[in-house]
Amino acid sequence: MRWVLRFSLIAAGAALVASSAEALDLTVVSWGGAYTASQQKAYHDPYMALNPDIDIVNDDSANEGLAKLRAQVEANNITRDLVDMVASDAVAACDEGRVEEIDPDTWLAPAPDGTPASEDFLPGTLTPGGSNCFVPQVVYSTTFGYRTDAFEHEQPSTIADVFDLQKFPGRRSLERRPINNLEWALLADGVAAEDVYPTLGTPEGVDRALAKLDIIKDQVVWWSKGAETPQRLADGEVVIGSTYNGRLFSLIAEKKQPVAMLWDWQILDLGGWVVPKGGTNIQAVKRFLYFATDTRRLADQAKFISYGPARSSSGPLVGLHAELGIDMKPHMPTNPENTTNNFSFDYVWWADHKAEMEEIFNAWLAN
């Protein structure tokens, strides 16, 4: 009997060692701040609770996602298992063959009613620009927030107000890249939404956008991370600034700052996953993606951040904020009241023109 007990204890100890030896770190690249926190609460923590042999490690360098992805794939040194990207960068990565192709109906969970993933994700979101390497999570927008105590008589209400220093004086915070800024400049200058990209496709159109930006250039503080504008607004360093709508929601609803949203011509975009080609943990990544992008998980993320879930079946499940207890639907960029004027980002146009526009924009910045 003692021999049997001793053998059982040894076997149990061996199994524990084997389990520890098989434990796996998954490095997940995302954007940091409120967004990574929403991912952690909605699906990283629940997944690790169900899979104690998996440890999800956050890497908040998604703003360098495409550049780092290219470098690692070219060097055949993949250290990141899953990368959160905007759709235009995902299209470029897919076109270059640097990320895995995805079969949505085998990689991703069906809806609760059995609808396959390929039919449940919002139309076009799984295949932006015809690519098949992208798993969307959220619909978000880049838009403006403004300090409500900065203007005595009237509050900003249109994109044109961002460029009106006489009526709304004070410093602005804009992202240090051409994307969104060129579109807003043309919209503020009276170009119809459907004509923005055809206009930007001409040298005269680019000059027109930069001339509009010239109006506020000496009042702009440039940002490269989404947390910078909320902090500048909170500190009073700027009176108007662009950033992701989820960052502004956190500033307004959670931190109770005197800031309001300017939804006019918010630019809608997609955030989602790509899987670097050549990674060593593909099967583990597939299991995680199946869980993290199911109907319940995408709806759960909306409990923590005001980004719309990318699955049709998730939308009706969006309810109250997990901590504040407020209804999250009115804070979503896809809420009809927030989409009177909204602009749909053209992933393909930017995938084709990004390098050229960045060169022109950086030369304008340096001038």
C-alpha positions in Angstrom: 0.0 0.0 0.0 2.9 2.4 0.8 4.5 1.5 -2.5 1.3 2.3 -4.4 0.9 5.7 -2.5 4.5 6.6 -3.1 4.1 5.7 -6.8 1.0 7.9 -7.1 2.7 10.9 -5.5 5.7 10.5 -7.8 3.3 10.2 -10.8 1.4 13.3 -9.7 4.6 15.3 -9.2 5.8 14.2 -12.7 2.5 15.3 -14.2 2.8 18.7 -12.5 6.4 19.2 -13.8 5.3 18.1 -17.3 2.4 20.6 -17.2 4.7 23.4 -16.1 7.2 22.5 -18.9 4.4 22.7 -21.4 3.2 26.2 -20.2 3.2 28.6 -23.1 3.6 32.4 -23.4 1.6 34.1 -26.1 2.9 37.5 -26.9 0.0 39.7 -28.0 0.7 43.1 -29.5 -1.9 45.9 -28.9 -2.2 49.6 -28.3 -2.0 50.0 -24.5 -4.1 52.1 -22.3 -7.9 51.6 -22.1 -7.9 49.4 -25.2 -5.5 46.8 -23.9 -7.3 47.0 -20.6 -10.6 46.2 -22.3 -9.0 43.2 -24.1 -7.4 42.0 -20.8 -10.8 42.0 -19.0 -13.0 40.7 -21.8 -10.9 37.8 -23.1 -7.3 37.5 -22.0 -8.2 36.9 -18.3 -11.1 34.6 -19.0 -9.0 32.6 -21.5 -6.1 32.2 -19.1 -8.6 31.1 -16.4 -9.8 28.4 -18.7 -6.3 27.5 -19.9 -3.9 27.8 -17.0 -1.1 26.5 -19.3 -1.3 29.7 -21.3 0.1 33.0 -20.2 -0.8 36.0 -22.4 1.9 38.7 -22.4 0.9 42.2 -23.6 3.2 44.2 -25.8 1.9 47.7 -26.3 3.8 48.6 -29.4 1.0 48.3 -32.0 1.8 51.8 -33.3 5.0 50.2 -34.7 3.1 47.0 -35.7 3.7 46.9 -39.5 7.3 48.0 -39.4 8.2 45.5 -36.7 6.3 42.8 -38.4 8.2 43.3 -41.6 11.5 43.3 -39.8 10.8 40.1 -37.9 9.4 38.2 -40.9 12.4 39.2 -43.1 14.8 38.2 -40.3 12.9 35.0 -39.7 12.8 35.9 -36.0 9.2 36.0 -35.0 8.8 36.9 -31.3 5.1 38.1 -31.5 2.3 35.7 -31.8 -0.6 38.0 -32.5 -0.6 41.6 -33.7 -3.5 44.1 -33.4 -3.6 46.2 -36.5 -5.7 48.8 -38.2 -7.3 47.4 -41.4 -5.1 49.4 -43.9 -1.9 48.0 -42.3 -3.3 44.5 -42.3 -4.1 44.8 -46.0 -0.5 45.9 -46.7 0.9 43.0 -44.6 -1.4 40.5 -46.3 -0.4 41.8 -49.8 3.2 41.4 -48.9 2.7 37.9 -47.7 3.9 38.6 -44.1 0.8 37.3 -42.3 -1.1 34.0 -42.3 -4.2 33.6 -44.5 -7.3 32.9 -42.4 -10.3 30.7 -43.1 -13.0 32.3 -41.0 -15.3 29.3 -40.8 -12.6 27.0 -39.4 -10.5 29.5 -37.4 -13.5 31.4 -35.8 -16.5 30.5 -33.8 -20.0 30.6 -35.4 -22.7 32.8 -33.9 -24.8 31.3 -31.1 -27.6 30.5 -33.7 -25.1 28.6 -35.9 -24.5 31.3 -38.4 -21.0 30.8 -39.7 -18.4 33.5 -38.9 -18.0 34.5 -42.5 -21.7 35.6 -42.5 -21.8 36.9 -38.9 -19.0 39.5 -39.0 -20.1 42.9 -40.4 -20.1 42.9 -44.2 -16.6 43.5 -45.6 -14.8 43.5 -42.3 -13.2 40.1 -42.7 -11.9 40.9 -46.1 -10.9 44.6 -46.2 -9.5 45.4 -49.6 -10.1 41.8 -50.7 -7.5 40.5 -48.3 -8.1 37.3 -46.2 -5.6 37.7 -43.4 -7.5 39.9 -40.9 -9.8 39.1 -38.0 -11.8 42.2 -37.0 -12.6 42.9 -33.4 -14.0 46.4 -33.2 -15.3 49.3 -35.2 -13.8 52.4 -33.7 -13.4 56.0 -34.8 -10.8 58.7 -34.7 -12.5 61.9 -33.8 -12.1 65.1 -31.8 -12.6 66.0 -28.1 -12.7 69.6 -26.9 -12.6 71.2 -23.5 -16.1 72.5 -22.7 -14.7 75.3 -20.4 -12.4 76.7 -23.1 -14.9 78.7 -25.1 -17.2 81.3 -23.5 -20.0 81.6 -26.0 -20.2 78.7 -28.4 -18.9 75.1 -28.5 -17.3 73.5 -31.5 -19.8 71.5 -33.5 -18.3 70.9 -37.0 -15.0 69.7 -38.4 -14.6 73.3 -39.8 -14.4 74.6 -36.3 -11.2 72.6 -35.7 -9.6 74.8 -38.3 -11.2 78.1 -37.1 -8.6 79.7 -34.8 -10.5 83.0 -34.7 -13.8 81.6 -33.4 -12.1 78.8 -31.3 -8.6 79.9 -30.4 -6.2 77.6 -28.7 -3.8 74.8 -29.3 -4.8 71.6 -31.2 -3.5 68.0 -30.8 -3.2 66.1 -34.0 -1.6 62.8 -34.9 1.8 63.0 -36.6 0.8 61.3 -39.8 -1.2 62.1 -42.9 -3.9 59.6 -42.4 -7.1 61.3 -41.2 -5.6 64.7 -41.2 -5.7 65.0 -45.0 -9.3 63.8 -45.1 -10.4 66.2 -42.4 -8.7 69.1 -44.0 -10.5 68.5 -47.3 -13.9 67.9 -45.5 -13.4 71.2 -43.6 -12.5 72.9 -46.9 -15.8 71.9 -48.4 -14.9 68.8 -50.4 -17.8 66.3 -50.5 -17.1 63.0 -48.7 -17.3 60.9 -51.8 -14.8 63.2 -53.5 -12.1 63.1 -50.8 -10.0 60.3 -52.1 -10.3 61.2 -55.8 -9.1 64.7 -54.7 -6.2 63.3 -52.7 -5.3 61.3 -55.7 -4.1 64.5 -57.4 -1.1 66.7 -56.6 -3.5 69.7 -56.5 -5.7 67.9 -54.0 -2.8 67.1 -51.6 -1.7 70.7 -51.9 -5.2 71.8 -51.0 -5.3 69.6 -47.9 -1.9 70.8 -46.7 -2.9 74.4 -47.3 -5.9 73.9 -45.0 -3.6 72.4 -42.4 -1.3 75.3 -42.7 -4.0 77.5 -41.1 -3.5 75.7 -37.7 0.0 74.3 -38.1 1.7 76.7 -35.7 -0.9 75.8 -33.1 -0.6 72.0 -33.4 1.0 69.7 -30.8 1.7 66.4 -32.6 1.0 63.0 -31.1 2.1 59.5 -31.8 0.3 57.6 -29.1 -3.4 57.6 -28.4 -3.0 58.5 -24.7 -1.3 61.9 -25.5 -4.4 63.9 -26.6 -6.5 62.9 -23.5 -3.7 63.9 -21.2 -3.2 67.2 -23.0 -6.9 67.9 -22.8 -7.0 67.0 -19.1 -4.0 69.3 -18.5 -5.4 72.2 -20.5 -2.4 72.1 -22.8 -4.7 71.9 -25.8 -8.4 72.9 -26.3 -9.2 70.5 -29.2 -7.5 67.2 -30.1 -8.0 64.1 -32.1 -7.7 60.6 -30.8 -9.6 57.3 -30.7 -13.2 57.6 -29.4 -12.5 55.0 -26.7 -9.8 57.2 -25.2 -12.2 60.2 -25.1 -14.9 58.1 -23.6 -12.5 57.1 -20.8 -11.5 60.7 -20.3 -15.1 61.9 -20.2 -17.1 59.1 -18.5 -14.5 57.6 -16.2 -12.2 60.5 -15.3 -15.0 63.1 -15.4 -13.0 65.7 -17.2 -14.7 68.8 -18.7 -14.4 67.4 -22.2 -17.0 66.6 -24.9 -17.0 64.6 -28.1 -17.1 66.2 -31.6 -18.6 63.4 -33.7 -18.8 65.5 -36.9 -17.0 63.5 -39.6 -15.6 61.0 -37.2 -13.5 58.6 -39.3 -14.6 55.0 -38.9 -12.0 52.2 -39.0 -11.5 48.6 -38.0 -9.2 47.2 -35.4 -8.3 43.5 -35.5 -5.8 40.7 -35.5 -3.2 39.4 -37.9 -1.0 36.4 -37.3 2.7 36.8 -38.3 3.8 34.3 -40.9 6.4 31.8 -39.6 5.3 31.9 -36.0 5.9 28.8 -33.9 2.7 28.9 -31.9 0.1 28.9 -34.7 -2.1 26.2 -33.2 -2.2 27.9 -29.8 -3.0 31.3 -31.5 -5.9 29.7 -33.5 -7.4 28.3 -30.3 -7.1 31.7 -28.6 -8.6 33.6 -31.6 -11.6 31.1 -31.7 -12.4 32.1 -28.1 -11.5 35.8 -28.2 -13.5 36.7 -31.2 -16.7 34.8 -30.4 -20.0 36.6 -30.0 -19.9 36.8 -26.2 -16.3 38.0 -26.0 -16.7 40.9 -28.5 -19.9 42.0 -26.7 -18.1 41.8 -23.4 -15.3 44.1 -24.6 -18.0 46.8 -25.1 -18.5 46.7 -21.3 -15.1 48.3 -20.9 -14.6 50.6 -23.9 -16.9 52.4 -26.4 -15.9 50.5 -29.5 -18.6 48.6 -31.5 -18.1 44.9 -31.8 -17.4 43.6 -35.3 -19.9 40.8 -35.2 -23.6 41.3 -35.9 -24.6 38.8 -33.2 -22.6 40.8 -30.6 -24.4 44.1 -31.1 -27.7 43.2 -29.3 -25.7 42.0 -26.3 -24.0 45.3 -25.7 -25.4 46.7 -22.4 -24.1 48.5 -19.4 -20.5 49.5 -18.6 -19.1 46.9 -16.2 -18.0 49.5 -13.6 -20.0 52.7 -14.3 -23.3 51.0 -14.9 -24.2 53.4 -17.8 -25.7 52.2 -21.1 -22.9 51.9 -23.6 -24.9 52.0 -26.8 -25.1 55.8 -27.0 -21.3 56.0 -26.7 -20.6 53.7 -29.7 -19.3 55.3 -32.9 -21.8 53.2 -34.7 -24.8 54.6 -32.8 -27.1 56.3 -35.3 -27.1 59.6 -33.3 -23.3 59.8 -33.7 -23.2 59.0 -37.5 -25.0 62.0 -39.0 -21.7 62.8 -40.6 -19.2 60.0 -40.6 -16.4 59.1 -42.9 -15.5 55.6 -44.0 -11.8 55.1 -44.1 -10.5 53.7 -47.5 -8.2 50.8 -46.5 -7.1 50.1 -50.1 -6.4 53.7 -51.0 -4.1 54.0 -48.0 -2.5 50.7 -48.5 -1.5 51.9 -52.0 -0.6 55.5 -51.1 0.7 55.4 -47.6 4.4 55.6 -48.3 4.0 58.4 -50.8 1.7 60.4 -48.5 4.0 60.0 -45.5 6.9 61.3 -47.5 5.0 64.4 -48.6 3.5 64.9 -45.1 6.9 64.6 -43.4 8.4 67.1 -45.8 5.5 69.5 -45.1 6.1 69.1 -41.3 9.8 69.9 -41.7 9.2 73.0 -43.8 
